[in-house]
Amino acid sequence: MAQRAMSEGYQATPGEAEKGPTQRKASAFNRRKSSAVPDVPAALFEASELSVADRRLAELGYAQVYKREFSWLSCISFAFAISGLYATVTTTYIYPLEAGGAASTVWCWLISGGGCYCIALSVAELVSAYPTCGGLYFTCKYLAPEAWVPEIGWLVGWLNLLGQIAGAASTEYGCGQLLLAAVSMSTNFTYVPTDRQTVGVMAASTLLHSILNSLKTSYLEKMTKTYVIFHIAVLVACCITLLVMCDNKHDSHYVWTDVTNNSGWTPTGWSFMFGFLSASWTMTDYDATAHIAEEIKNPEIKAPWSIAAALGFTWIGGWLFTIVLAYTMGDPTEILGSPMAQPVAQVFYNVTGRSAGIFFTVAAYIVLNFTAMTAIQAGSRTIWAYARDEMLPGSRIWYKINKSTDTPIYATWLFTVCCVLINLIGLGSYTAISAIFNLTAIALDWSYCIPVLCKVLYGKFEPGPFHLGKASVAINITAVAWTTFVTIIYVMPTIRPVTKENMNYVVVLMAAVALFAIGYWYAAGRYYYTGPRVKAQLIMGVEGDASSNDEKKGPIEDAPREIHVS
């Protein structure tokens, strides 16, 4: 006779909730007001009929819906794409250069990259144990105290989603800046882009990326796996070209020891630390690969190793790239005053000439397009996962999967609209939109560190195949400590004297996000949101061999329809 094997995080029924540890949980169940995903019995699946990945997903409470198309190469490429190393360094190099000159660009990347890599390893460890599209948000179900899962899950979920939206929006805006910088370069800078033109190019780029993300997963996988090869080839070609063609390189003493404070901050040591921002903005969105876990073959292995490998390369590769730029950049004052407002693009132009400069700038634009595509894919899967748990208003709509493409098209376009709306702020104030972009790293990093803190404090973690061993707790604590430290730098204005034009308004936005999350929780969320739901349960019948080859197992049709097992 078959025996039901329930997942550890089994969600109580309304009747059971009334007998639970707190009246709050009972109230949340009994006063459910959600018009989201209909309450249906959890789907029942015979364990022996599922692949290893699908069985693990069912153990975590979900039915497999997507096709698992992503292989090792495409998974690593996706993880590498989200950082957009070459393009992101190109667009953020200005911050360490203003903060402390050549030495700040080199040393701050090395130091900040180490702190960021501790966050990446901590995220990879959790993704291996709990591989779902919900990413780090879902892990709260297993790491936080049971009575606080709804509140902590709610906070982490909104931080992560808002961080992803702001991050994708900033990437799309960067696409517009780089393309117009190349156009300006082609006219010998007689053309100067306006904010309106940048927003227009951004909107067109976002529309294109969303159309591509509406295709089948198999098409997305094919596009994604070409990215890492192109990106590394461009990065290597750029470094070699700059080193060969630059006739007036700086000497090593200048590159490694010259600290020039162009920010106006005193003391210079404080100004120097603003150089941490470039690496911290580049090495973020670590859990993007987790959000496509249900589209990856063997995600408990491939997703964490892809995160660790891609971010490790980003750390070291980015450091080497900044060293090359420090040797070949010429006069910092000149490139900081570039009419393109893109110092690295100006370096390309000065060292290689107009044609090659346009090529490398356009290459950065192409790289950033891949970053934007992966950001939208990860963001749409996040919205879909939250809708599955009835966390968002209108979850019934965002949870739908298109039958032709097997992808969440409604969630994709909701994410797209949010990105475009944020970037429209750029029409009125670049200062305001910059603050939104600054929010990206803060919101995302704390959406990772809260689950990591729960792991360290409450001891409920059960490791997956990727585990940090005895170093786990030390790396976790370092990740949280680094995030706490760098958050202080994130919220400070990077230039003095502070004016309304260069003020960093991210503190105001952080307060607004906190008020929104708390206010929405007390106004509505606490009445319907109870944490990650159980949508699937395993039936342990006659033991059979579950194939570890996910290619042989497609998505479960019509999930979460109940399946009767004899």
C-alpha positions as CSV (number, residue, x, y, z in Angstrom):
1,M,0.0,0.0,0.0
2,A,1.4,3.4,-1.0
3,Q,2.6,5.6,1.8
4,R,2.6,9.4,1.6
5,A,5.9,11.1,2.1
6,M,5.4,14.7,3.1
7,S,8.0,17.4,2.6
8,E,9.5,18.8,5.8
9,G,7.8,22.1,5.2
10,Y,4.2,20.7,4.8
11,Q,1.7,23.5,4.9
12,A,-1.2,23.0,7.3
13,T,-4.8,23.0,6.2
14,P,-7.1,25.7,7.7
15,G,-8.3,23.3,10.3
16,E,-4.8,22.2,11.3
17,A,-3.6,25.8,11.5
18,E,-6.1,26.6,14.3
19,K,-4.3,24.0,16.4
20,G,-0.9,25.5,15.5
21,P,1.5,27.3,17.8
22,T,0.2,30.8,17.2
23,Q,-3.2,32.4,16.7
24,R,-1.6,34.6,14.0
25,K,-1.2,31.7,11.7
26,A,-4.7,30.5,12.2
27,S,-6.0,34.0,11.5
28,A,-4.0,34.1,8.3
29,F,-5.5,30.9,7.0
30,N,-9.1,31.6,8.1
31,R,-9.2,35.1,6.8
32,R,-7.7,34.3,3.4
33,K,-8.7,37.1,0.9
34,S,-6.4,36.2,-2.0
35,S,-7.8,36.0,-5.4
36,A,-4.6,34.4,-6.4
37,V,-3.8,30.8,-7.4
38,P,-6.9,28.7,-6.5
39,D,-6.7,26.5,-3.4
40,V,-6.6,23.0,-4.8
41,P,-5.4,19.8,-3.3
42,A,-1.7,19.3,-3.6
43,A,-0.8,17.1,-6.6
44,L,0.3,13.6,-5.8
45,F,3.2,12.0,-7.6
46,E,4.7,8.5,-7.6
47,A,8.3,9.0,-6.6
48,S,9.6,6.2,-8.8
49,E,8.2,7.9,-11.9
50,L,10.1,11.1,-11.4
51,S,13.6,12.1,-12.3
52,V,16.0,13.0,-9.4
53,A,15.5,16.7,-10.0
54,D,11.7,16.5,-10.2
55,R,11.5,14.2,-7.1
56,R,13.6,16.7,-5.1
57,L,11.3,19.5,-6.3
58,A,8.2,17.5,-5.2
59,E,9.9,17.0,-1.8
60,L,10.2,20.7,-1.5
61,G,6.4,21.0,-2.2
62,Y,6.2,21.9,-5.9
63,A,5.3,20.2,-9.2
64,Q,7.6,20.4,-12.2
65,V,6.2,22.8,-14.8
66,Y,9.0,23.9,-17.0
67,K,11.1,21.9,-19.4
68,R,14.7,21.4,-18.1
69,E,16.7,22.6,-21.0
70,F,19.7,24.3,-19.4
71,S,22.9,22.3,-19.6
72,W,26.3,22.9,-18.0
73,L,27.5,25.4,-20.6
74,S,24.3,27.4,-20.7
75,C,24.0,27.4,-16.9
76,I,27.5,28.7,-16.4
77,S,26.9,31.2,-19.2
78,F,23.7,32.4,-17.6
79,A,25.5,32.9,-14.2
80,F,28.3,34.7,-16.0
81,A,25.9,36.8,-18.0
82,I,24.2,38.3,-15.0
83,S,27.3,40.2,-13.9
84,G,28.1,41.5,-17.4
85,L,31.7,41.9,-16.3
86,Y,33.2,43.7,-19.4
87,A,30.2,46.1,-19.8
88,T,29.6,46.7,-16.1
89,V,33.2,47.6,-15.4
90,T,33.0,49.9,-18.5
91,T,30.0,51.8,-17.0
92,T,31.0,51.8,-13.3
93,Y,34.8,52.5,-13.5
94,I,34.1,56.2,-12.9
95,Y,33.4,55.6,-9.2
96,P,36.7,54.2,-8.0
97,L,38.5,56.6,-10.4
98,E,36.9,59.6,-8.8
99,A,37.3,58.1,-5.3
100,G,41.0,57.4,-5.3
101,G,42.5,57.3,-8.7
102,A,44.4,54.3,-10.2
103,A,45.2,52.7,-6.8
104,S,41.5,52.7,-5.8
105,T,40.4,51.0,-9.1
106,V,42.9,48.2,-8.5
107,W,42.9,47.5,-4.8
108,C,39.2,48.2,-4.2
109,W,38.2,45.7,-6.8
110,L,40.4,43.0,-5.3
111,I,39.1,43.6,-1.7
112,S,35.5,44.2,-2.6
113,G,35.5,41.1,-4.9
114,G,36.6,38.9,-2.0
115,G,33.8,40.1,0.2
116,C,31.3,39.7,-2.7
117,Y,32.6,36.2,-3.4
118,C,31.8,35.2,0.2
119,I,28.2,36.2,-0.5
120,A,28.2,34.2,-3.8
121,L,29.5,31.1,-2.1
122,S,26.9,31.4,0.7
123,V,24.2,31.8,-1.9
124,A,25.4,28.8,-3.9
125,E,25.4,26.6,-0.8
126,L,21.7,27.5,-0.1
127,V,20.7,27.1,-3.8
128,S,22.2,23.5,-3.8
129,A,20.1,22.6,-0.8
130,Y,16.8,24.2,-2.0
131,P,16.8,24.5,-5.8
132,T,13.6,26.2,-6.8
133,C,12.6,29.3,-8.8
134,G,11.9,31.1,-5.6
135,G,15.7,31.3,-5.0
136,L,16.8,32.6,-1.6
137,Y,13.2,33.7,-0.7
138,F,12.1,30.0,-0.7
139,T,14.9,29.0,1.7
140,C,13.3,30.9,4.5
141,K,10.7,28.1,4.8
142,Y,13.5,25.8,5.9
143,L,15.9,28.1,7.7
144,A,13.7,30.6,9.7
145,P,11.8,29.7,12.8
146,E,8.4,28.3,11.7
147,A,6.4,30.9,13.5
148,W,8.2,33.7,11.6
149,V,8.4,32.2,8.1
150,P,5.6,34.4,6.7
151,E,7.1,37.6,7.9
152,I,10.7,36.8,7.0
153,G,9.7,35.3,3.7
154,W,7.6,38.4,2.9
155,L,10.6,40.8,3.7
156,V,13.1,38.7,1.8
157,G,10.8,38.3,-1.2
158,W,10.0,42.0,-1.6
159,L,13.7,43.0,-1.2
160,N,14.7,40.5,-3.8
161,L,12.0,41.4,-6.3
162,L,12.5,45.1,-6.0
163,G,16.3,44.7,-6.2
164,Q,15.9,42.6,-9.4
165,I,13.6,45.2,-11.0
166,A,15.9,48.0,-10.1
167,G,18.9,46.0,-11.4
168,A,17.3,45.1,-14.7
169,A,16.2,48.7,-15.1
170,S,19.7,50.0,-14.5
171,T,21.1,47.5,-17.0
172,E,18.6,48.5,-19.7
173,Y,19.5,52.2,-19.0
174,G,23.2,51.3,-19.4
175,C,22.4,49.7,-22.7
176,G,21.0,53.0,-23.9
177,Q,24.0,54.9,-22.6
178,L,26.6,52.7,-24.3
179,L,24.9,52.6,-27.6
180,L,24.6,56.4,-27.7
181,A,28.2,56.7,-26.5
182,A,29.2,54.7,-29.6
183,V,27.1,57.0,-31.8
184,S,28.7,60.1,-30.2
185,M,32.1,58.6,-30.8
186,S,31.3,58.0,-34.5
187,T,30.6,61.8,-34.9
188,N,33.8,62.8,-33.1
189,F,31.6,63.9,-30.2
190,T,29.7,66.5,-32.2
191,Y,26.6,64.6,-31.1
192,V,25.8,64.6,-27.4
193,P,23.1,62.2,-26.2
194,T,20.2,63.6,-24.2
195,D,18.3,62.0,-21.4
196,R,15.2,61.6,-23.6
197,Q,17.2,59.8,-26.2
198,T,18.8,57.5,-23.6
199,V,15.3,56.6,-22.2
200,G,14.0,56.0,-25.7
201,V,16.8,53.6,-26.6
202,M,16.3,51.9,-23.2
203,A,12.6,51.3,-23.9
204,A,13.4,49.8,-27.3
205,S,16.1,47.5,-25.8
206,T,13.8,46.4,-23.0
207,L,11.0,45.6,-25.5
208,L,13.4,43.5,-27.6
209,H,14.7,41.6,-24.6
210,S,11.1,40.9,-23.4
211,I,10.1,39.6,-26.8
212,L,13.1,37.2,-26.8
213,N,12.2,36.1,-23.2
214,S,8.7,35.2,-24.5
215,L,10.2,32.4,-26.6
216,K,10.5,28.8,-25.6
217,T,13.1,27.9,-23.0
218,S,15.0,25.8,-25.6
219,Y,15.6,29.0,-27.6
220,L,16.7,30.9,-24.6
221,E,19.1,28.2,-23.7
222,K,20.7,28.2,-27.2
223,M,21.1,32.0,-27.0
224,T,22.5,32.0,-23.5
225,K,25.2,29.4,-24.1
226,T,26.9,31.5,-26.8
227,Y,27.2,34.4,-24.5
228,V,30.1,33.3,-22.3
229,I,32.3,32.5,-25.3
230,F,31.6,35.9,-26.9
231,H,32.1,37.8,-23.5
232,I,35.5,36.2,-22.7
233,A,36.7,36.7,-26.3
234,V,35.8,40.4,-26.2
235,L,37.4,40.8,-22.8
236,V,40.7,39.2,-23.8
237,A,40.8,41.0,-27.1
238,C,40.2,44.4,-25.4
239,C,42.9,43.8,-22.8
240,I,45.5,42.8,-25.4
241,T,44.6,45.6,-27.8
242,L,44.9,48.3,-25.1
243,L,48.2,46.9,-23.8
244,V,49.7,46.7,-27.4
245,M,48.4,50.0,-28.7
246,C,48.9,52.2,-25.7
247,D,52.2,54.1,-26.2
248,N,52.2,56.0,-22.9
249,K,51.5,53.5,-20.2
250,H,51.6,54.5,-16.6
251,D,54.4,52.9,-14.5
252,S,53.7,50.3,-11.9
253,H,54.4,52.7,-9.0
254,Y,51.6,55.0,-10.3
255,V,49.1,52.1,-10.8
256,W,49.6,50.5,-7.5
257,T,50.3,53.4,-5.2
258,D,48.9,56.6,-6.6
259,V,45.8,57.8,-4.7
260,T,44.2,60.9,-6.2
261,N,41.1,62.1,-4.4
262,N,38.7,63.6,-7.0
263,S,35.6,63.2,-4.9
264,G,36.0,66.1,-2.5
265,W,35.7,63.8,0.5
266,T,38.1,64.0,3.4
267,P,40.0,62.1,4.7
268,T,41.3,60.6,1.5
269,G,41.1,57.1,3.1
270,W,37.3,57.5,3.3
271,S,37.1,58.7,-0.3
272,F,39.3,55.7,-1.3
273,M,36.6,53.2,-0.1
274,F,34.0,54.5,-2.6
275,G,36.1,52.4,-5.0
276,F,34.4,49.3,-3.5
277,L,31.2,50.3,-5.4
278,S,32.3,49.1,-8.9
279,A,32.9,45.5,-7.9
280,S,29.9,45.4,-5.6
281,W,27.6,46.6,-8.3
282,T,29.1,44.2,-10.8
283,M,29.2,41.1,-8.5
284,T,25.5,41.1,-7.5
285,D,22.3,39.2,-8.3
286,Y,24.1,36.0,-7.3
287,D,20.9,34.0,-7.1
288,A,19.7,34.8,-10.6
289,T,20.7,31.3,-11.6
290,A,18.6,29.9,-8.8
291,H,15.5,31.5,-10.3
292,I,15.9,29.3,-13.4
293,A,16.6,26.2,-11.2
294,E,13.4,24.5,-12.5
295,E,14.7,24.8,-16.0
296,I,18.1,23.3,-15.3
297,K,19.1,19.6,-15.5
298,N,20.4,18.5,-12.1
299,P,20.0,22.0,-10.6
300,E,21.3,21.0,-7.1
301,I,24.7,20.5,-8.7
302,K,24.8,22.8,-11.8
303,A,23.3,25.9,-10.3
304,P,25.6,26.3,-7.3
305,W,28.8,25.3,-9.2
306,S,27.8,27.7,-12.0
307,I,27.4,30.6,-9.4
308,A,30.7,29.8,-7.8
309,A,32.6,29.4,-11.1
310,A,31.1,32.5,-12.8
311,L,31.5,34.8,-9.8
312,G,35.0,33.5,-9.2
313,F,36.0,34.4,-12.8
314,T,34.2,37.7,-12.5
315,W,36.3,38.5,-9.4
316,I,39.7,37.7,-10.9
317,G,38.8,38.6,-14.5
318,G,37.4,42.0,-13.4
319,W,40.5,42.7,-11.3
320,L,42.8,42.0,-14.3
321,F,40.7,44.2,-16.5
322,T,40.9,47.1,-14.0
323,I,44.6,46.7,-13.9
324,V,44.9,46.9,-17.7
325,L,42.7,50.1,-17.6
326,A,44.8,51.6,-14.9
327,Y,48.0,51.2,-17.0
328,T,46.5,52.5,-20.2
329,M,43.9,55.1,-19.2
330,G,46.1,58.2,-19.6
331,D,45.2,61.3,-17.8
332,P,42.3,60.6,-15.3
333,T,41.1,64.1,-15.4
334,E,40.7,64.0,-19.2
335,I,38.7,60.8,-19.2
336,L,36.5,61.9,-16.3
337,G,35.6,64.9,-18.3
338,S,34.6,62.9,-21.4
339,P,31.7,64.4,-23.3
340,M,30.3,60.8,-23.5
341,A,30.2,60.6,-19.6
342,Q,31.8,57.2,-20.1
343,P,35.5,57.2,-19.0
344,V,36.3,53.7,-20.3
345,A,34.7,54.4,-23.7
346,Q,37.0,57.5,-23.8
347,V,40.0,55.2,-23.0
348,F,39.0,53.0,-26.0
349,Y,38.8,56.0,-28.2
350,N,42.1,57.6,-27.0
351,V,44.2,54.4,-27.2
352,T,42.7,52.6,-30.2
353,G,41.3,55.3,-32.3
354,R,37.7,55.9,-33.5
355,S,37.0,52.7,-35.4
356,A,38.3,50.3,-32.7
357,G,36.9,52.5,-30.0
358,I,33.4,52.2,-31.5
359,F,33.9,48.4,-31.9
360,F,34.8,47.9,-28.2
361,T,32.0,50.2,-27.0
362,V,29.4,48.4,-29.2
363,A,30.8,45.1,-27.8
364,A,30.1,46.4,-24.3
365,Y,26.6,47.2,-25.5
366,I,26.1,43.7,-26.8
367,V,27.4,42.2,-23.6
368,L,25.0,44.4,-21.5
369,N,22.2,43.2,-23.8
370,F,22.9,39.6,-22.7
371,T,22.9,40.7,-19.1
372,A,19.5,42.4,-19.5
373,M,18.1,39.3,-21.2
374,T,19.1,37.0,-18.3
375,A,17.9,39.6,-15.8
376,I,14.5,39.6,-17.3
377,Q,14.4,35.9,-17.5
378,A,15.4,35.6,-13.8
379,G,13.0,38.3,-12.8
380,S,10.0,36.8,-14.6
381,R,10.6,33.4,-13.0
382,T,10.8,35.2,-9.6
383,I,7.4,36.8,-10.2
384,W,6.0,33.4,-11.3
385,A,7.4,31.7,-8.2
386,Y,5.9,34.4,-5.8
387,A,2.6,34.0,-7.6
388,R,2.7,30.3,-7.0
389,D,2.9,31.0,-3.3
390,E,0.2,33.7,-3.6
391,M,2.4,36.5,-2.5
392,L,1.5,39.0,-5.2
393,P,-1.7,40.8,-6.0
394,G,-3.3,39.2,-9.1
395,S,-1.2,36.0,-8.7
396,R,-3.8,34.1,-10.7
397,I,-2.6,36.0,-13.7
398,W,1.1,36.0,-13.2
399,Y,1.2,32.3,-12.4
400,K,-0.1,31.3,-15.8
401,I,2.2,29.4,-18.2
402,N,1.7,29.9,-21.9
403,K,0.9,26.6,-23.5
404,S,2.8,27.3,-26.7
405,T,6.1,28.3,-25.1
406,D,5.9,26.8,-21.7
407,T,7.1,30.1,-20.2
408,P,5.4,32.7,-17.9
409,I,4.7,35.3,-20.5
410,Y,2.4,37.4,-18.3
411,A,5.1,37.5,-15.6
412,T,7.7,38.4,-18.2
413,W,5.7,41.4,-19.4
414,L,4.8,42.6,-15.8
415,F,8.5,42.6,-15.0
416,T,9.2,44.5,-18.3
417,V,6.6,47.2,-17.6
418,C,8.1,47.7,-14.1
419,C,11.5,48.3,-15.6
420,V,10.3,50.8,-18.2
421,L,8.3,52.7,-15.6
422,I,11.3,53.1,-13.3
423,N,13.5,54.3,-16.2
424,L,10.9,56.9,-17.2
425,I,12.0,58.7,-14.0
426,G,15.2,59.5,-16.0
427,L,13.2,61.9,-18.1
428,G,12.8,64.1,-15.0
429,S,15.8,63.5,-12.9
430,Y,19.0,61.5,-13.4
431,T,19.8,61.9,-9.7
432,A,16.5,60.2,-8.7
433,I,17.0,57.3,-11.1
434,S,20.6,56.9,-9.9
435,A,19.3,56.4,-6.4
436,I,17.0,53.7,-7.7
437,F,20.0,52.0,-9.3
438,N,21.9,52.3,-6.0
439,L,19.1,50.4,-4.3
440,T,19.8,47.3,-6.4
441,A,22.9,46.0,-4.6
442,I,21.5,46.9,-1.1
443,A,18.2,45.2,-1.6
444,L,19.6,42.1,-3.3
445,D,22.5,41.6,-0.9
446,W,20.3,41.8,2.1
447,S,17.7,39.5,0.5
448,Y,20.6,37.0,0.6
449,C,22.1,37.8,3.9
450,I,18.8,37.5,5.9
451,P,18.5,33.7,4.9
452,V,22.2,33.3,5.5
453,L,21.8,34.8,9.0
454,C,18.9,32.4,9.7
455,K,21.1,29.5,8.6
456,V,23.8,30.5,11.0
457,L,21.5,31.4,14.0
458,Y,18.9,28.7,14.0
459,G,20.8,25.6,12.8
460,K,18.0,24.1,10.7
461,F,20.1,23.9,7.5
462,E,20.6,20.5,5.8
463,P,23.3,20.8,3.1
464,G,22.9,19.8,-0.5
465,P,25.6,18.4,-2.8
466,F,27.5,21.7,-2.9
467,H,28.6,22.5,0.7
468,L,31.3,24.7,2.1
469,G,32.2,22.2,4.8
470,K,33.9,23.5,8.0
471,A,34.4,26.9,6.3
472,S,30.7,27.4,5.9
473,V,29.9,29.4,9.0
474,A,33.0,31.6,8.7
475,I,32.2,32.4,5.0
476,N,28.6,33.1,5.9
477,I,29.6,35.5,8.8
478,T,32.1,37.2,6.5
479,A,29.4,37.7,3.8
480,V,27.0,39.3,6.3
481,A,29.8,41.5,7.9
482,W,30.9,42.7,4.4
483,T,27.3,43.5,3.4
484,T,26.8,45.5,6.6
485,F,30.0,47.5,6.0
486,V,29.5,48.2,2.3
487,T,25.9,49.2,2.9
488,I,27.2,52.3,4.7
489,I,29.2,53.2,1.6
490,Y,26.2,52.6,-0.7
491,V,24.1,55.2,1.1
492,M,26.7,58.0,1.1
493,P,27.0,60.7,-1.6
494,T,30.1,59.9,-3.7
495,I,30.9,63.6,-4.4
496,R,31.3,66.6,-2.2
497,P,30.2,69.3,-1.7
498,V,26.7,67.7,-1.7
499,T,24.1,69.4,-3.8
500,K,20.6,68.4,-4.8
501,E,22.0,67.2,-8.1
502,N,24.6,64.8,-6.7
503,M,22.9,63.8,-3.5
504,N,22.5,60.1,-3.0
505,Y,18.8,59.6,-2.3
506,V,19.0,55.9,-1.8
507,V,18.3,56.3,2.0
508,V,14.9,57.8,1.1
509,L,14.2,55.0,-1.2
510,M,15.2,52.4,1.4
511,A,12.8,54.0,3.8
512,A,10.1,54.0,1.2
513,V,10.7,50.3,0.4
514,A,10.6,49.4,4.1
515,L,7.4,51.3,4.7
516,F,5.8,49.7,1.6
517,A,6.7,46.2,2.7
518,I,5.6,46.7,6.3
519,G,2.5,48.7,5.3
520,Y,1.4,46.2,2.7
521,W,2.0,43.4,5.1
522,Y,-0.3,44.8,7.8
523,A,-2.9,46.1,5.3
524,A,-3.2,42.9,3.2
525,G,-0.4,40.4,3.2
526,R,-0.9,39.0,6.7
527,Y,-4.5,38.0,5.7
528,Y,-3.5,35.8,2.9
529,Y,0.2,35.1,2.7
530,T,1.4,32.1,4.8
531,G,4.8,31.5,3.3
532,P,5.9,29.1,0.5
533,R,3.0,26.7,-0.2
534,V,2.8,23.0,-0.8
535,K,1.6,22.3,-4.3
536,A,2.9,18.7,-4.6
537,Q,3.4,15.6,-2.5
538,L,5.2,12.4,-3.1
539,I,3.6,9.0,-3.0
540,M,6.2,6.3,-2.1
541,G,5.0,3.1,-3.7
542,V,7.1,0.3,-5.1
543,E,10.6,1.6,-5.2
544,G,12.0,2.2,-8.7
545,D,15.0,3.7,-10.3
546,A,14.6,7.5,-10.8
547,S,16.6,8.5,-13.8
548,S,19.2,11.1,-13.0
549,N,19.1,12.2,-16.6
550,D,16.6,15.0,-16.6
551,E,16.5,15.0,-20.4
552,K,14.3,11.9,-20.3
553,K,11.8,13.5,-18.0
554,G,9.7,16.5,-19.2
555,P,7.4,18.7,-17.1
556,I,4.5,17.2,-15.4
557,E,1.5,17.9,-17.5
558,D,-1.2,20.2,-16.2
559,A,0.4,20.5,-12.7
560,P,-0.8,21.0,-10.1
561,R,-3.7,18.7,-11.2
562,E,-4.3,15.9,-8.7
563,I,-2.9,12.6,-9.8
564,H,-4.4,9.4,-8.4
565,V,-2.0,6.6,-7.7
566,S,-3.1,3.1,-7.1
